[in-house]
Amino acid sequence: MPFRSNDNLFQNKPIFTALKFLKASDKRKIYLIIILTISFGLLDLLGVMLIGVIGSLSVTGLGSSTKGNRVIQVLDFLNLENYSLQKQVTVLGCLAALVLISKTMLSLVYSRKSLFFLARTGAELSSNLVSKYLASSLNLIQNKSAQESIYALTTGVGYVMVGVIGVWMLLVSDI
């Protein structure tokens, strides 16, 4: 089997075909939204770290061992080093819950906004396609059935924008 170049590996994938219909500014917005939602994963890491500190405090609080250096650094950073174990665990638990809930709410808001953005962009694209279609020659219009043309110019565009690009954005953001 001859060696094949991987230059066109992604070229024929549906997502990259769909992205070709977008303006450069819209592509930049999509990439920024993806980067922003990926950064929300850092809030997950912070919440899990706080839960880990709670676990470490619980283990050291039940036994007579001393706290680890990193746990002491976190407690110092949050000015909790002089409080009782119960108060430290309570504050850290509330903080961890707040961080994790905030991440979920931010993800919901930005996912919703990004899908609305894609729907609006799809409507603009559909409008442009209808204008170009109606300005085209009669032979071109008669080559396709009315139902096929209506679907391709309206519903099909919406499916590509929200169904392909939107799902891809959410998938990439969650990975």
Secondary structure per residue as TSV (DSSP state, phi and psi in degrees):
chain	resnum	aa	ss	phi	psi
A	1	M	-	360.0	126.3
A	2	P	-	-69.2	153.7
A	3	F	-	-69.9	131.1
A	4	R	-	-109.8	141.8
A	5	S	-	-75.2	143.5
A	6	N	S	-94.2	14.1
A	7	D	T	-60.7	-35.6
A	8	N	T	-100.3	20.7
A	9	L	T	-58.3	-43.0
A	10	F	T	-99.7	-7.5
A	11	Q	T	-62.7	-36.3
A	12	N	T	-97.4	7.6
A	13	K	S	-73.3	143.8
A	14	P	H	-56.6	-37.8
A	15	I	H	-65.9	-41.1
A	16	F	H	-73.7	-29.9
A	17	T	H	-66.6	-42.0
A	18	A	H	-66.4	-37.8
A	19	L	H	-66.0	-22.2
A	20	K	T	-65.7	-22.6
A	21	F	T	-79.3	-11.1
A	22	L	S	-90.2	151.8
A	23	K	-	-72.7	159.0
A	24	A	H	-60.6	-38.2
A	25	S	H	-66.4	-36.8
A	26	D	H	-68.7	-37.0
A	27	K	H	-63.1	-42.7
A	28	R	H	-60.2	-42.3
A	29	K	H	-62.1	-41.3
A	30	I	H	-63.8	-44.7
A	31	Y	H	-65.0	-37.6
A	32	L	H	-65.6	-40.4
A	33	I	H	-62.5	-42.3
A	34	I	H	-62.5	-45.3
A	35	I	H	-63.1	-41.7
A	36	L	H	-63.2	-46.0
A	37	T	H	-71.0	-29.6
A	38	I	H	-66.1	-37.5
A	39	S	H	-66.2	-21.3
A	40	F	H	-63.8	-21.6
A	41	G	H	-62.2	-26.0
A	42	L	H	-64.6	-32.9
A	43	L	H	-65.5	-36.6
A	44	D	H	-60.4	-45.4
A	45	L	H	-61.4	-41.0
A	46	L	H	-63.6	-43.9
A	47	G	H	-62.4	-42.9
A	48	V	H	-67.2	-37.2
A	49	M	H	-62.1	-42.4
A	50	L	H	-64.2	-38.1
A	51	I	H	-65.8	-36.8
A	52	G	H	-63.8	-39.3
A	53	V	H	-64.1	-39.7
A	54	I	H	-61.4	-44.6
A	55	G	H	-60.8	-43.2
A	56	S	H	-65.3	-42.1
A	57	L	H	-63.0	-39.3
A	58	S	H	-64.5	-42.9
A	59	V	H	-66.1	-45.1
A	60	T	H	-73.5	-28.1
A	61	G	H	-71.5	-34.8
A	62	L	H	-74.8	-35.3
A	63	G	S	-95.8	-172.6
A	64	S	S	-107.0	14.9
A	65	S	-	-78.7	163.0
A	66	T	-	-88.0	159.6
A	67	K	-	-72.8	150.2
A	68	G	-	-73.1	162.9
A	69	N	H	-60.4	-43.0
A	70	R	H	-69.6	-36.5
A	71	V	H	-64.7	-41.3
A	72	I	H	-64.1	-39.1
A	73	Q	H	-63.2	-42.2
A	74	V	H	-65.2	-44.1
A	75	L	H	-63.7	-39.6
A	76	D	H	-64.0	-43.1
A	77	F	H	-61.2	-38.4
A	78	L	T	-91.1	4.7
A	79	N	T	55.7	43.3
A	80	L	-	-111.5	4.0
A	81	E	T	-65.9	-24.6
A	82	N	T	-95.7	2.7
A	83	Y	S	-94.3	164.9
A	84	S	-	-68.9	162.2
A	85	L	H	-57.8	-42.7
A	86	Q	H	-62.4	-42.6
A	87	K	H	-68.5	-38.8
A	88	Q	H	-61.6	-46.5
A	89	V	H	-65.3	-40.2
A	90	T	H	-63.1	-47.4
A	91	V	H	-65.3	-44.0
A	92	L	H	-64.7	-39.2
A	93	G	H	-64.6	-44.1
A	94	C	H	-64.8	-40.2
A	95	L	H	-65.1	-42.9
A	96	A	H	-62.6	-43.6
A	97	A	H	-63.2	-42.0
A	98	L	H	-62.1	-42.9
A	99	V	H	-64.8	-46.4
A	100	L	H	-68.2	-38.4
A	101	I	H	-68.2	-40.0
A	102	S	H	-61.1	-41.4
A	103	K	H	-61.7	-43.6
A	104	T	H	-63.7	-44.8
A	105	M	H	-65.7	-42.8
A	106	L	H	-61.8	-41.7
A	107	S	H	-63.3	-42.0
A	108	L	H	-61.4	-47.8
A	109	V	H	-62.1	-47.4
A	110	Y	H	-73.1	-30.7
A	111	S	H	-65.6	-43.5
A	112	R	H	-63.3	-46.5
A	113	K	H	-62.2	-40.0
A	114	S	H	-67.9	-37.7
A	115	L	H	-68.6	-37.7
A	116	F	H	-64.5	-39.7
A	117	F	H	-59.8	-45.2
A	118	L	H	-66.0	-38.0
A	119	A	H	-64.5	-42.0
A	120	R	H	-65.7	-41.8
A	121	T	H	-64.1	-39.4
A	122	G	H	-63.4	-38.3
A	123	A	H	-65.6	-40.7
A	124	E	H	-64.0	-43.8
A	125	L	H	-63.2	-41.9
A	126	S	H	-62.1	-42.8
A	127	S	H	-61.5	-43.4
A	128	N	H	-64.4	-40.9
A	129	L	H	-65.6	-39.7
A	130	V	H	-64.2	-42.0
A	131	S	H	-61.3	-44.7
A	132	K	H	-66.8	-37.4
A	133	Y	H	-64.5	-44.3
A	134	L	H	-71.4	-23.2
A	135	A	H	-86.6	-6.8
A	136	S	S	-79.1	172.8
A	137	S	-	-70.3	156.4
A	138	L	H	-64.6	-34.3
A	139	N	H	-61.4	-42.3
A	140	L	H	-64.3	-41.0
A	141	I	H	-65.8	-40.0
A	142	Q	H	-76.3	-13.1
A	143	N	T	-68.9	-23.8
A	144	K	S	-116.0	151.0
A	145	S	-	-71.4	159.0
A	146	A	H	-61.6	-41.6
A	147	Q	H	-63.8	-41.7
A	148	E	H	-64.3	-41.7
A	149	S	H	-66.4	-44.8
A	150	I	H	-61.0	-45.1
A	151	Y	H	-63.1	-46.2
A	152	A	H	-64.4	-33.2
A	153	L	H	-89.7	-16.6
A	154	T	T	-123.0	-81.1
A	155	T	H	-62.0	-40.3
A	156	G	H	-60.9	-39.8
A	157	V	H	-64.9	-42.1
A	158	G	H	-61.8	-41.5
A	159	Y	I	-64.2	-39.7
A	160	V	I	-66.8	-45.2
A	161	M	I	-68.7	-53.6
A	162	V	I	-87.4	-41.2
A	163	G	I	-75.1	-33.9
A	164	V	I	-99.6	-59.4
A	165	I	I	-68.5	-42.8
A	166	G	I	-62.3	-46.4
A	167	V	H	-65.3	-39.5
A	168	W	H	-60.5	-44.5
A	169	M	H	-60.1	-47.3
A	170	L	H	-64.4	-38.5
A	171	L	H	-66.1	-47.2
A	172	V	H	-64.0	-37.8
A	173	S	H	-66.8	-34.0
A	174	D	H	-82.4	-18.5
A	175	I	-	-81.1	360.0
